[in-house]
């Protein structure tokens, strides 16, 4: 089922990318690149979570992803047993042909097998934040992946919808920047516990992401 969905998504992505390319190169308007601070300045404190470690991505992987900026961090909390991984890949423009890679494509490529996937909504600051909940496993280990795409004040759960809505963002506001926000929690107890941890972290992180990118 996941293979069929990925094949269908690839076909749709091709169509969207061709449409994007046609519009990007036909629009003469100068693109506005937002003066976003380096993501290394993203807060070390996220709610009750504190920065516990930071990783550097291998150059070979970076060459494939091509983000303009990123962070790959581990956060820990005294109230929660499991640590949380926060990965942000930021692209200041999509007119060069680079955009975030879906975790549904990257993680299976790293050996993680898809188990389930759903879209949920988290209520934060009177706003409904749509997120993907993607459960994967490898060698009897499971982890829950929560992610969304942030484009200015808008959030999207699908890379295709995010790429498609880049076009009106360019025409109306002159910007095409986008970020993938990915949160990973290991399933060491129940799946419900992992989901609560991931959603609580997203609840605390979302206002900081929004403030950082705008």
GROMACS elastic network, one bead per residue, 0.5 to 0.9 nm:
[ bonds ]
;  ai    aj funct       b0    kb
    1     4     6  0.52029   500
    1     5     6  0.62293   500
    1     6     6  0.86330   500
    2     5     6  0.50122   500
    2     6     6  0.60498   500
    2     7     6  0.85794   500
    2   114     6  0.75244   500
    3     6     6  0.50847   500
    3     7     6  0.62071   500
    3     8     6  0.86514   500
    4     7     6  0.51268   500
    4     8     6  0.62237   500
    4     9     6  0.85287   500
    5     8     6  0.50902   500
    5     9     6  0.59883   500
    5    10     6  0.84959   500
    6    10     6  0.60398   500
    6    11     6  0.87094   500
    6   104     6  0.83929   500
    6   105     6  0.77992   500
    7    10     6  0.50739   500
    7    11     6  0.64811   500
    7    12     6  0.88365   500
    8    11     6  0.52315   500
    8    12     6  0.63869   500
    8    13     6  0.86023   500
    9    12     6  0.50814   500
    9    13     6  0.59436   500
    9    14     6  0.85424   500
    9   160     6  0.80348   500
   10    14     6  0.61908   500
   10    15     6  0.87925   500
   11    14     6  0.51966   500
   11    15     6  0.65578   500
   11    16     6  0.88478   500
   12    15     6  0.51869   500
   12    16     6  0.62484   500
   12    17     6  0.85883   500
   12   160     6  0.74854   500
   13    16     6  0.50584   500
   13    17     6  0.59630   500
   13    18     6  0.84911   500
   13   159     6  0.83425   500
   13   160     6  0.60501   500
   13   163     6  0.86413   500
   14    17     6  0.51689   500
   14    18     6  0.61794   500
   14    19     6  0.86170   500
   15    18     6  0.52289   500
   15    19     6  0.62516   500
   15    20     6  0.86090   500
   16    19     6  0.50466   500
   16    20     6  0.60386   500
   16    21     6  0.85692   500
   16   160     6  0.70648   500
   16   163     6  0.72289   500
   16   164     6  0.63846   500
   17    21     6  0.60435   500
   17    22     6  0.85599   500
   17    97     6  0.83202   500
   17   160     6  0.89025   500
   17   163     6  0.77541   500
   17   164     6  0.83676   500
   18    21     6  0.51092   500
   18    22     6  0.62397   500
   18    23     6  0.87371   500
   19    22     6  0.52148   500
   19    23     6  0.63571   500
   19    24     6  0.85435   500
   19   164     6  0.85142   500
   20    23     6  0.52593   500
   20    24     6  0.58446   500
   20    25     6  0.85182   500
   20    95     6  0.84040   500
   20   163     6  0.78278   500
   20   164     6  0.73982   500
   20   166     6  0.82331   500
   20   167     6  0.67844   500
   21    24     6  0.50842   500
   21    25     6  0.61366   500
   21    26     6  0.83705   500
   21    95     6  0.76324   500
   21    97     6  0.79847   500
   22    25     6  0.56890   500
   22    26     6  0.61559   500
   22    27     6  0.87331   500
   23    26     6  0.50348   500
   23    27     6  0.60160   500
   23   167     6  0.74481   500
   24    27     6  0.55409   500
   24    28     6  0.82199   500
   24    95     6  0.63048   500
   24   167     6  0.78720   500
   24   170     6  0.82960   500
   25    28     6  0.72616   500
   25    95     6  0.82521   500
   27    30     6  0.84768   500
   27   170     6  0.88845   500
   27   171     6  0.80440   500
   28    31     6  0.87993   500
   29   170     6  0.86135   500
   29   171     6  0.80684   500
   29   174     6  0.71644   500
   30   174     6  0.69030   500
   31    93     6  0.83823   500
   31    95     6  0.89820   500
   31   170     6  0.73102   500
   31   173     6  0.85060   500
   31   175     6  0.56831   500
   31   176     6  0.78199   500
   32    93     6  0.89203   500
   32   170     6  0.86098   500
   32   173     6  0.76471   500
   32   174     6  0.51230   500
   32   175     6  0.50410   500
   32   176     6  0.81259   500
   33    36     6  0.83791   500
   33    92     6  0.63630   500
   33    93     6  0.71385   500
   33   174     6  0.81809   500
   33   175     6  0.62347   500
   33   176     6  0.80081   500
   33   177     6  0.73756   500
   34    92     6  0.74243   500
   34   175     6  0.75214   500
   34   177     6  0.77970   500
   34   213     6  0.81259   500
   34   214     6  0.75632   500
   35   213     6  0.86232   500
   35   214     6  0.85346   500
   36    39     6  0.81760   500
   36    92     6  0.84055   500
   36   212     6  0.68277   500
   36   213     6  0.57068   500
   36   214     6  0.71069   500
   37    40     6  0.82456   500
   37    41     6  0.69084   500
   37    42     6  0.84267   500
   37   212     6  0.69696   500
   37   213     6  0.77690   500
   38    41     6  0.57015   500
   38    42     6  0.76668   500
   38    69     6  0.71070   500
   38    70     6  0.84444   500
   38   212     6  0.89966   500
   39    42     6  0.52113   500
   39    43     6  0.89909   500
   39    69     6  0.66107   500
   39    70     6  0.61718   500
   39    71     6  0.62750   500
   39    88     6  0.81050   500
   39    90     6  0.82823   500
   39   212     6  0.80232   500
   40    43     6  0.83453   500
   40    69     6  0.86507   500
   40    70     6  0.77405   500
   40    71     6  0.64967   500
   41    44     6  0.81948   500
   41   212     6  0.88264   500
   42    45     6  0.87946   500
   42    71     6  0.85663   500
   42   208     6  0.77142   500
   42   209     6  0.80344   500
   42   212     6  0.71431   500
   43    46     6  0.66331   500
   43    50     6  0.88654   500
   43    51     6  0.84101   500
   43   208     6  0.76242   500
   44    49     6  0.81676   500
   44    50     6  0.57258   500
   44    52     6  0.86359   500
   44    75     6  0.82673   500
   45    48     6  0.70849   500
   45    49     6  0.57560   500
   45    51     6  0.64299   500
   45    75     6  0.84821   500
   46    50     6  0.62908   500
   46    51     6  0.81990   500
   46    75     6  0.82256   500
   46   201     6  0.76375   500
   46   204     6  0.59473   500
   46   205     6  0.59811   500
   46   208     6  0.79682   500
   47    50     6  0.79749   500
   47   201     6  0.77457   500
   47   203     6  0.88386   500
   47   204     6  0.53781   500
   47   205     6  0.75987   500
   48    76     6  0.83465   500
   48    77     6  0.59451   500
   48    78     6  0.78544   500
   48    79     6  0.78986   500
   48   201     6  0.89256   500
   48   204     6  0.85058   500
   49    52     6  0.88774   500
   49    75     6  0.57462   500
   49    76     6  0.52754   500
   49    78     6  0.79413   500
   49    79     6  0.88527   500
   49    84     6  0.88372   500
   49   201     6  0.79700   500
   49   204     6  0.88632   500
   50    74     6  0.84961   500
   50    75     6  0.52763   500
   50    76     6  0.54666   500
   50    77     6  0.63920   500
   51    54     6  0.78695   500
   51    73     6  0.71286   500
   51    74     6  0.60982   500
   51    76     6  0.65142   500
   52    73     6  0.75909   500
   52    74     6  0.53730   500
   52    75     6  0.50613   500
   52    76     6  0.58899   500
   52    83     6  0.85936   500
   53    72     6  0.86825   500
   53    73     6  0.57521   500
   53    75     6  0.70090   500
   53    76     6  0.89997   500
   54    71     6  0.76552   500
   54    72     6  0.58580   500
   54    74     6  0.61515   500
   54    75     6  0.89928   500
   55    71     6  0.77784   500
   55    72     6  0.53917   500
   55    73     6  0.61827   500
   55    74     6  0.82497   500
   56    59     6  0.88693   500
   56    71     6  0.80897   500
   56    72     6  0.69576   500
   57    60     6  0.84250   500
   57    61     6  0.67518   500
   57    62     6  0.64836   500
   57    72     6  0.77744   500
   58    61     6  0.53938   500
   58    62     6  0.62550   500
   58    63     6  0.86860   500
   59    63     6  0.60289   500
   59    64     6  0.87524   500
   60    63     6  0.51551   500
   60    64     6  0.67359   500
   61    64     6  0.52168   500
   61    65     6  0.63098   500
   61    66     6  0.84573   500
   62    65     6  0.50135   500
   62    66     6  0.55613   500
   62    67     6  0.72710   500
   63    66     6  0.53828   500
   63    67     6  0.86368   500
   64    67     6  0.89193   500
   65    89     6  0.85388   500
   65    98     6  0.78348   500
   65    99     6  0.80028   500
   65   100     6  0.71930   500
   65   101     6  0.69684   500
   66    69     6  0.86669   500
   66    89     6  0.89360   500
   66    91     6  0.81742   500
   66    98     6  0.66504   500
   66    99     6  0.80217   500
   66   100     6  0.85843   500
   67    70     6  0.66693   500
   67    89     6  0.57710   500
   67    90     6  0.55997   500
   67    91     6  0.52536   500
   67    92     6  0.82643   500
   67    98     6  0.76439   500
   67    99     6  0.76304   500
   67   100     6  0.75771   500
   68    89     6  0.77207   500
   68    90     6  0.58753   500
   68    91     6  0.51424   500
   68    92     6  0.63721   500
   68    93     6  0.85920   500
   69    88     6  0.82135   500
   69    89     6  0.62010   500
   69    90     6  0.51952   500
   69    91     6  0.68868   500
   69    92     6  0.83524   500
   70    87     6  0.72686   500
   70    88     6  0.52641   500
   70    90     6  0.58251   500
   70    91     6  0.88382   500
   70   179     6  0.89963   500
   71    86     6  0.75430   500
   71    87     6  0.55710   500
   71    88     6  0.53102   500
   71    89     6  0.69054   500
   71    90     6  0.89014   500
   72    85     6  0.71654   500
   72    86     6  0.58596   500
   72    88     6  0.67044   500
   72    89     6  0.87092   500
   73    84     6  0.82035   500
   73    85     6  0.56075   500
   73    86     6  0.51629   500
   73    87     6  0.63606   500
   73    88     6  0.89203   500
   74    83     6  0.66134   500
   74    84     6  0.55868   500
   74    86     6  0.62626   500
   74    87     6  0.88313   500
   75    83     6  0.58076   500
   75    84     6  0.52273   500
   75    85     6  0.63876   500
   75    86     6  0.75020   500
   76    79     6  0.87880   500
   76    80     6  0.75717   500
   76    81     6  0.82335   500
   76    82     6  0.73960   500
   76    84     6  0.65354   500
   77    80     6  0.54192   500
   77    81     6  0.74844   500
   77    82     6  0.81708   500
   77    83     6  0.72584   500
   77    84     6  0.89138   500
   78    81     6  0.73802   500
   80    83     6  0.75226   500
   80   197     6  0.77060   500
   82   185     6  0.71129   500
   82   186     6  0.69664   500
   82   187     6  0.85056   500
   82   188     6  0.75706   500
   82   194     6  0.83656   500
   82   197     6  0.83247   500
   83   184     6  0.88474   500
   83   185     6  0.68704   500
   83   186     6  0.78710   500
   84   183     6  0.68463   500
   84   184     6  0.58715   500
   84   185     6  0.52417   500
   84   186     6  0.78586   500
   84   197     6  0.82229   500
   84   198     6  0.76076   500
   84   201     6  0.80409   500
   85   182     6  0.79892   500
   85   183     6  0.55924   500
   85   184     6  0.50417   500
   85   185     6  0.66948   500
   86   181     6  0.74688   500
   86   182     6  0.58658   500
   86   184     6  0.67019   500
   87   180     6  0.78656   500
   87   181     6  0.61552   500
   87   182     6  0.51097   500
   87   183     6  0.64591   500
   87   184     6  0.83814   500
   88   179     6  0.65780   500
   88   180     6  0.55278   500
   88   182     6  0.62949   500
   88   183     6  0.88160   500
   89   100     6  0.68305   500
   89   178     6  0.84567   500
   89   179     6  0.54756   500
   89   180     6  0.52101   500
   89   181     6  0.69893   500
   89   182     6  0.86377   500
   90    99     6  0.86018   500
   90   100     6  0.77628   500
   90   177     6  0.75360   500
   90   178     6  0.60004   500
   90   180     6  0.65708   500
   90   181     6  0.87691   500
   91    94     6  0.68032   500
   91    98     6  0.75236   500
   91    99     6  0.65149   500
   91   100     6  0.74896   500
   91   176     6  0.84246   500
   91   177     6  0.54622   500
   91   178     6  0.53840   500
   91   179     6  0.61106   500
   91   180     6  0.87337   500
   92   175     6  0.83945   500
   92   176     6  0.70011   500
   92   178     6  0.65612   500
   92   179     6  0.83998   500
   93    96     6  0.68402   500
   93    97     6  0.85340   500
   93    98     6  0.78690   500
   93    99     6  0.82500   500
   93   175     6  0.72309   500
   93   176     6  0.50774   500
   93   178     6  0.73836   500
   94    97     6  0.54944   500
   94    98     6  0.54983   500
   94    99     6  0.59424   500
   94   163     6  0.86320   500
   94   166     6  0.83089   500
   94   175     6  0.89439   500
   94   176     6  0.56723   500
   94   177     6  0.64659   500
   94   178     6  0.78687   500
   95    98     6  0.74513   500
   95   176     6  0.73892   500
   96    99     6  0.88175   500
   99   159     6  0.86900   500
   99   163     6  0.81146   500
   99   177     6  0.89616   500
   99   178     6  0.76002   500
   99   179     6  0.85289   500
   99   180     6  0.89967   500
  100   149     6  0.83064   500
  100   159     6  0.75761   500
  100   178     6  0.78309   500
  100   179     6  0.70395   500
  100   180     6  0.60211   500
  101   104     6  0.84259   500
  101   105     6  0.70909   500
  101   106     6  0.69000   500
  101   159     6  0.78599   500
  101   180     6  0.81207   500
  102   105     6  0.53848   500
  102   106     6  0.63830   500
  102   107     6  0.86250   500
  102   158     6  0.82148   500
  102   159     6  0.66778   500
  102   180     6  0.83582   500
  103   107     6  0.55268   500
  103   108     6  0.81564   500
  103   134     6  0.84810   500
  103   145     6  0.81512   500
  103   147     6  0.81235   500
  103   182     6  0.81445   500
  104   107     6  0.60033   500
  104   108     6  0.67126   500
  104   109     6  0.88675   500
  104   114     6  0.78566   500
  104   134     6  0.76847   500
  105   108     6  0.59452   500
  105   109     6  0.64654   500
  106   109     6  0.51218   500
  106   110     6  0.64815   500
  106   112     6  0.89295   500
  107   110     6  0.50024   500
  107   111     6  0.66015   500
  107   112     6  0.54034   500
  107   113     6  0.77284   500
  107   114     6  0.84565   500
  107   136     6  0.81116   500
  108   111     6  0.50767   500
  108   113     6  0.54915   500
  108   114     6  0.69140   500
  108   136     6  0.82948   500
  109   112     6  0.71511   500
  109   113     6  0.88699   500
  110   113     6  0.89292   500
  111   137     6  0.85804   500
  111   138     6  0.66883   500
  112   136     6  0.57284   500
  112   137     6  0.53519   500
  112   138     6  0.50849   500
  112   139     6  0.87241   500
  112   142     6  0.86737   500
  113   135     6  0.85809   500
  113   136     6  0.52782   500
  113   137     6  0.52577   500
  113   138     6  0.62254   500
  114   117     6  0.78620   500
  114   134     6  0.74770   500
  114   135     6  0.62273   500
  114   137     6  0.66914   500
  115   134     6  0.76953   500
  115   135     6  0.53760   500
  115   136     6  0.52086   500
  115   137     6  0.69005   500
  116   133     6  0.81189   500
  116   134     6  0.59837   500
  116   135     6  0.52182   500
  116   136     6  0.72335   500
  117   132     6  0.71653   500
  117   133     6  0.56617   500
  117   135     6  0.62850   500
  117   136     6  0.89539   500
  118   131     6  0.85371   500
  118   132     6  0.59087   500
  118   133     6  0.53254   500
  118   134     6  0.66663   500
  119   130     6  0.69120   500
  119   131     6  0.57103   500
  119   133     6  0.60719   500
  119   134     6  0.86966   500
  119   157     6  0.74028   500
  120   129     6  0.82388   500
  120   130     6  0.57944   500
  120   131     6  0.54353   500
  120   132     6  0.63519   500
  120   133     6  0.70959   500
  121   128     6  0.58159   500
  121   129     6  0.52683   500
  121   131     6  0.60508   500
  121   132     6  0.87202   500
  122   127     6  0.80118   500
  122   128     6  0.55417   500
  122   130     6  0.64942   500
  122   131     6  0.75168   500
  122   199     6  0.70841   500
  122   200     6  0.89542   500
  122   202     6  0.81913   500
  122   203     6  0.71081   500
  123   126     6  0.63106   500
  123   127     6  0.55773   500
  123   129     6  0.61831   500
  123   130     6  0.89454   500
  123   203     6  0.77112   500
  124   127     6  0.51707   500
  124   128     6  0.63388   500
  124   129     6  0.69073   500
  124   203     6  0.59268   500
  124   204     6  0.84219   500
  124   206     6  0.78968   500
  124   207     6  0.82479   500
  125   128     6  0.83315   500
  125   203     6  0.88177   500
  125   207     6  0.81775   500
  129   148     6  0.87939   500
  129   155     6  0.70823   500
  129   156     6  0.87830   500
  129   203     6  0.87343   500
  129   206     6  0.83849   500
  130   147     6  0.89725   500
  130   148     6  0.71722   500
  130   155     6  0.68596   500
  130   156     6  0.67201   500
  130   157     6  0.63294   500
  131   146     6  0.64371   500
  131   147     6  0.56153   500
  131   148     6  0.51856   500
  131   149     6  0.85650   500
  131   155     6  0.84538   500
  131   156     6  0.75985   500
  131   157     6  0.56191   500
  132   145     6  0.76703   500
  132   146     6  0.53876   500
  132   147     6  0.52717   500
  132   148     6  0.63080   500
  132   157     6  0.58933   500
  132   158     6  0.83949   500
  133   144     6  0.68057   500
  133   145     6  0.57228   500
  133   147     6  0.69637   500
  133   195     6  0.82210   500
  134   143     6  0.84974   500
  134   144     6  0.58676   500
  134   146     6  0.63426   500
  134   147     6  0.82546   500
  135   142     6  0.70935   500
  135   143     6  0.60308   500
  135   145     6  0.61177   500
  135   146     6  0.87545   500
  136   141     6  0.84224   500
  136   142     6  0.56342   500
  136   143     6  0.56859   500
  136   144     6  0.65546   500
  136   145     6  0.77222   500
  137   140     6  0.62832   500
  137   141     6  0.53444   500
  137   143     6  0.63683   500
  137   144     6  0.88604   500
  138   141     6  0.52563   500
  138   142     6  0.64983   500
  138   143     6  0.88481   500
  139   142     6  0.83821   500
  141   186     6  0.80296   500
  141   187     6  0.75436   500
  141   188     6  0.83001   500
  142   185     6  0.89824   500
  142   186     6  0.62159   500
  142   187     6  0.53783   500
  142   188     6  0.78095   500
  143   184     6  0.66915   500
  143   185     6  0.56519   500
  143   187     6  0.50364   500
  143   188     6  0.82992   500
  143   191     6  0.88528   500
  143   194     6  0.81473   500
  144   183     6  0.82158   500
  144   184     6  0.57024   500
  144   185     6  0.52908   500
  144   186     6  0.61906   500
  144   187     6  0.66013   500
  144   191     6  0.79611   500
  144   194     6  0.67712   500
  144   195     6  0.70781   500
  144   198     6  0.77822   500
  145   182     6  0.69073   500
  145   183     6  0.57681   500
  145   185     6  0.66261   500
  145   186     6  0.87126   500
  145   195     6  0.89938   500
  145   198     6  0.79641   500
  146   181     6  0.83050   500
  146   182     6  0.58284   500
  146   183     6  0.50439   500
  146   184     6  0.63091   500
  146   185     6  0.83555   500
  146   195     6  0.85217   500
  146   198     6  0.66225   500
  146   199     6  0.77720   500
  146   202     6  0.81990   500
  147   157     6  0.73879   500
  147   180     6  0.72213   500
  147   181     6  0.54218   500
  147   183     6  0.60307   500
  147   184     6  0.85078   500
  147   202     6  0.88573   500
  148   155     6  0.66596   500
  148   156     6  0.58666   500
  148   158     6  0.75799   500
  148   159     6  0.87533   500
  148   179     6  0.84933   500
  148   180     6  0.60985   500
  148   181     6  0.54855   500
  148   182     6  0.67639   500
  149   154     6  0.83004   500
  149   155     6  0.55446   500
  149   156     6  0.50795   500
  149   157     6  0.61637   500
  149   158     6  0.74687   500
  149   159     6  0.72588   500
  149   162     6  0.68598   500
  149   178     6  0.69222   500
  149   179     6  0.56708   500
  149   181     6  0.60983   500
  149   182     6  0.87219   500
  150   153     6  0.71659   500
  150   154     6  0.59799   500
  150   156     6  0.66586   500
  150   162     6  0.83276   500
  150   177     6  0.88580   500
  150   178     6  0.57562   500
  150   179     6  0.51283   500
  150   180     6  0.63733   500
  150   181     6  0.71367   500
  150   209     6  0.83502   500
  150   210     6  0.80438   500
  150   213     6  0.84983   500
  151   154     6  0.51626   500
  151   155     6  0.61357   500
  151   156     6  0.79566   500
  151   162     6  0.75469   500
  151   165     6  0.89470   500
  151   166     6  0.80189   500
  151   169     6  0.87371   500
  151   176     6  0.77515   500
  151   177     6  0.64107   500
  151   179     6  0.65365   500
  151   180     6  0.89880   500
  151   213     6  0.84436   500
  152   155     6  0.80145   500
  152   169     6  0.88810   500
  152   175     6  0.87851   500
  152   176     6  0.88604   500
  152   177     6  0.75611   500
  152   178     6  0.72836   500
  152   179     6  0.89718   500
  152   210     6  0.75553   500
  152   213     6  0.67002   500
  152   214     6  0.60163   500
  153   210     6  0.68908   500
  153   213     6  0.86928   500
  153   214     6  0.74373   500
  154   162     6  0.89702   500
  155   162     6  0.78989   500
  156   159     6  0.74188   500
  156   161     6  0.67086   500
  156   162     6  0.57059   500
  157   160     6  0.88988   500
  157   161     6  0.77123   500
  157   162     6  0.77204   500
  158   161     6  0.53716   500
  158   162     6  0.62154   500
  158   163     6  0.86297   500
  159   162     6  0.50014   500
  159   163     6  0.60355   500
  159   164     6  0.84822   500
  160   163     6  0.51199   500
  160   164     6  0.60221   500
  160   165     6  0.85542   500
  161   164     6  0.50059   500
  161   165     6  0.60685   500
  161   166     6  0.85351   500
  162   165     6  0.52998   500
  162   166     6  0.63138   500
  162   178     6  0.83359   500
  163   166     6  0.51135   500
  163   167     6  0.74792   500
  163   176     6  0.89760   500
  164   167     6  0.60188   500
  164   168     6  0.81840   500
  165   168     6  0.57494   500
  165   169     6  0.65202   500
  165   170     6  0.88225   500
  166   170     6  0.61443   500
  166   171     6  0.87057   500
  166   175     6  0.79994   500
  166   176     6  0.56315   500
  166   177     6  0.82469   500
  166   178     6  0.85831   500
  167   170     6  0.51726   500
  167   171     6  0.62964   500
  167   172     6  0.86076   500
  167   176     6  0.77424   500
  168   172     6  0.57621   500
  168   173     6  0.78919   500
  168   174     6  0.88109   500
  169   172     6  0.52986   500
  169   173     6  0.53559   500
  169   174     6  0.64048   500
  169   175     6  0.59514   500
  169   176     6  0.63616   500
  170   173     6  0.54831   500
  170   176     6  0.57197   500
  171   174     6  0.57865   500
  171   175     6  0.81469   500
  172   175     6  0.83092   500
  173   176     6  0.86194   500
  178   213     6  0.88822   500
  179   213     6  0.85077   500
  181   209     6  0.84662   500
  183   198     6  0.66496   500
  183   201     6  0.80748   500
  183   202     6  0.75277   500
  184   198     6  0.70598   500
  185   188     6  0.87711   500
  185   194     6  0.60456   500
  185   195     6  0.79457   500
  185   197     6  0.73064   500
  185   198     6  0.62033   500
  186   189     6  0.86320   500
  186   194     6  0.68404   500
  187   190     6  0.64624   500
  187   191     6  0.59677   500
  187   192     6  0.89422   500
  187   193     6  0.78824   500
  187   194     6  0.55717   500
  187   195     6  0.87014   500
  188   191     6  0.82084   500
  188   193     6  0.87655   500
  188   194     6  0.77261   500
  189   192     6  0.84077   500
  189   193     6  0.66987   500
  189   194     6  0.73566   500
  190   193     6  0.52795   500
  190   194     6  0.65692   500
  190   195     6  0.87613   500
  191   194     6  0.50912   500
  191   195     6  0.61225   500
  191   196     6  0.86051   500
  192   195     6  0.50652   500
  192   196     6  0.61560   500
  192   197     6  0.86306   500
  193   196     6  0.51199   500
  193   197     6  0.62252   500
  193   198     6  0.86668   500
  194   197     6  0.51162   500
  194   198     6  0.61666   500
  194   199     6  0.85903   500
  195   198     6  0.51075   500
  195   199     6  0.60268   500
  195   200     6  0.83929   500
  196   199     6  0.52245   500
  196   200     6  0.59429   500
  196   201     6  0.84914   500
  197   200     6  0.52037   500
  197   201     6  0.61630   500
  197   202     6  0.86056   500
  198   201     6  0.52354   500
  198   202     6  0.61904   500
  198   203     6  0.86103   500
  199   203     6  0.60542   500
  199   204     6  0.87270   500
  200   204     6  0.64433   500
  200   205     6  0.86278   500
  201   204     6  0.51765   500
  201   205     6  0.59743   500
  201   206     6  0.84590   500
  202   206     6  0.57010   500
  203   206     6  0.57456   500
  203   207     6  0.77835   500
  204   207     6  0.67612   500
  204   208     6  0.75525   500
  205   208     6  0.53193   500
  205   209     6  0.61724   500
  205   210     6  0.87161   500
  206   209     6  0.50518   500
  206   210     6  0.61500   500
  206   211     6  0.85786   500
  207   210     6  0.50914   500
  207   211     6  0.60849   500
  207   212     6  0.84975   500
  208   211     6  0.51055   500
  208   212     6  0.59947   500
  208   213     6  0.86028   500
  209   212     6  0.51148   500
  209   213     6  0.61493   500
  209   214     6  0.85918   500
  210   213     6  0.54397   500
  210   214     6  0.61373   500
  211   214     6  0.56382   500
